[in-house]
Amino acid sequence: MYSTCTLNRNENDEIIDRFLREHEEYEGVSFLENAGEPFGGYKAVLGASGPVSDGFFISKIRRK
């Protein structure tokens, strides 16, 4: 798992995409199917309105 508390693409999907390009022995893993939302490898989640939460990024990868 890789997660950040930012929505900055430089710290999120660009990091994961580069890692997967440079490490072919790893792959992105789909997750959140039980929540009704299948995502392949990573997901940026926007924060709620107001002070309740900020956005964040989460990724799941595994060695093939």
Secondary structure, DSSP 8 states (H G I E B T S, - for coil): -EEES---GGGTHHHHHHHHHH-TTEEE-EE-GGGT--EESEEEE---SGGG---EEEE-EEE-
